[in-house]
Amino acid sequence: MMPPLGPPLDRVDGRKKVTGGAKFAAEHNLENMAYAAMVMSTIPSGTIRSIDTAAAKRSTGVIAVISHLNAPRLGPAPGQPPAAGQPGAAAPPQQQGNFAEPQLIPFSDNKVHYVGQRIAVVVADTIEHAARGAELVKVTYDETPARLDMQQFREQGVDRAKSLFTKGDADAAFASASVKIDQIYRTPHEHHNPMEAHSIVAAWDGDHLTLYDSSQNIFAVQQTMSRLFGIPKENVHILSQFVGGAFGSKGSTWPHVVIGVLAARMVNRPVKVFLTRKQLFFGNGHRPETQQRVALGANPEGKLLAMIHEGMSQSNDVCTYAERFVRPTKAIYAVDNMRAINPIVSLNLPSPTYMRAPGESPGMFAIESAMDELAYALKMDPLQLRLVNHADVNPEDGKPWSSKSLKECYAQGADKFGWSKRNPEPRSMKSGRDLIGWGMASATYPAHRSPASARAVVKSDGTVTIYTGTHEMGMGTATVMSQLAAETLGIPVERVRFEYGDTTLPPTPISAGSMTAASVGSAVFGACDALKKRVAEIDGVDPATINAESYHTILSKHYLDDVEARFDAKPPQQEPHATQAFGAHFVEVAIDQDIPVVRVQRMVSAFAGGRILNAKTARSQYFGGIIQGIGMALLEETHFDKRLGTFTNVNFAEYMVPTNADVRSIDIIMVPEEDHDVNPIGVKGIGEIGIVGVAPAIANAVFHATGKRVRDLPITIEKLM
Ligand code: MOS
């Protein structure tokens, strides 16, 4: 009944977006609204000695200057458990893994943990007056020695994520293997840089809060506000209708959100906060720097005998985030002896967070680069090496896969790319002045799912509205959910309205981890299926006889204005299968012999992500991931100055992201995959797998072209000179 490849419907909100009808958080303007501008710390470690606000307060239009000196303490009342981030605190269970709780509660004391910490806010009548006021706030500090270099403190790395995984005896197996690779790979700090800057509009009415937030996690923001401001959850109304990209950076209640809400309460007016591009680089999360050792041992036929993956990533003392780069290690290849661990090193840098395919994306750069090195050591085709080590069951726990079509991805991708014509010798392929290189890598990302709820209401005119809290960050949720509802009910999609982005609607999880379609989709499917059955029951007919016209006919016949059904979808307690999406990238690079700029000439990427709800929005998601992967491979890096303790290239002139000129031919193959076990709708999620494996596929192509192995991203001209 459900085709594995859904129809390529245009976005249901496309017209609104291109005509300006889509309202993003910062576009909400309320009566008597004031504006807030952040003051950021300029030292990485120490305490604030004084804050001189006299000049700021005299400045035109300034209403208030708020800092730890005059802000009320936020958090649970005395006697209650401490707030997260405070000593002895634990995140509430429903938020664990969500990173929703602000781990650094703004203005709670005079401590400075990193450069860019929001230490004060200026509220004024216009955004310009607020910004001018913020410039006039004078802060003095007592500096303490800062921890700024991951290398220097690597001995103090801790495994806060409890990531250690062992199987067999990896060190012994590695020692006795006849072919070995043992290398260090590095990935830099990267920032998400969504087009839409983080912003909020907060308004209080007594002890009721309304908050327009550019968020991918509204229910967690609601929970956090309830805890911090000591008001019932029902009093907190969060709205997030349109989000202009997030990539993980809008999944947490970052300090500016709490500060804006606090400011609105203190000045007794609605307040708008709109962060500048520079401010976004400090304190809204980033993908932290990693250093990874991968050691692979194999027999002469290429069979992996040992796999060791360890290293470290940057974190800090006010967050719990660890970059889990060993997650894919446990899922990608069959190997009996494995050790994997991803400790963190706590430094005086802003808090890192999820960024598109956290863990998998940096982790697979290391693994898939090492696999390519192993293929050369074995004098074996890199694709053949992957086939020899194909994991027929999940390497982590031996569970069977709910479905896995990686071999089809390899076969179809290789065929379309023409991989069999590759001359394996580095520097052997040329075109004019260009060295040509062909590289490949595998991709994988887990098929997650969280509890989600939805309500479906059919009216006697035969139209249906779906209500569910979720978010739309541009990935096409509103479109695919409308399609899924229409298909389940057996009505044309034009008769479906999809209402979302609002905490008064049925609860849904964070839109992250590639799990929105699977989680919210299971709820929408459940609600529509229940609604269809209910309508059939009203008329005493078999649900199979219900068609597009039945809703109008039956409701009219029984004098009903509307009928509704709600469904609370939950993942099973015990999951007998391992659930994971897979894919493969094939890349051609062209590199000028004198000025070694790497151009990604063409890519063929094949993915199997379960059922695809909409071929068009899915392709767009894959494109987005791949293009971000090209950025990761060649351009993206947030430079950190270890003397000043600050990120330096904090603007779009110096933080490079791919433009159209960097992107040439990308050919996406969607391998049809039916999966009856992953969830009721057979969807695995595709938001992140696109980026996984792109950087190593490009690095491998660069090696093939030049004979130079670059093990630290990005692959810039200097590294190839
Ligand atoms: Mo994502 S990094 O799961 O928004």
Residues whose N, C-alpha, C, O or C-beta is under 5 A from the ligand:
A	BS01	MOS	F247 G248 Y354 M355 R356 A357 P358 S511 A512 G513 S514
